[in-house]
Amino acid sequence: MKIVVTGAAGFIGSHLCEHLLAGGDHEVIGVDAFVREELQAIGTKNMESFYKHPNFQMITANILNIDWHKIA
């Protein structure tokens, strides 16, 4: 199943992504806008355990500005 997680770099979003990927049955698309620059460093640390997972794709953008037809 393909799942989109908004706020994927945050505390809750990163834990949700990690849990979904641990099951092995899901393809996870993480979306985060990193509205403040200092949040990118925190988010990168939160995603260390799964960022390079083959079933994970990260999109750095505001969810309202994503062309979902190109992603699906």
Beta strands, then each sheet from edge to edge (+ up, - down):
strand 1: 2-6
strand 2: 27-32
strand 3: 56-60
sheet 1: 1+ 2+ 3+
end
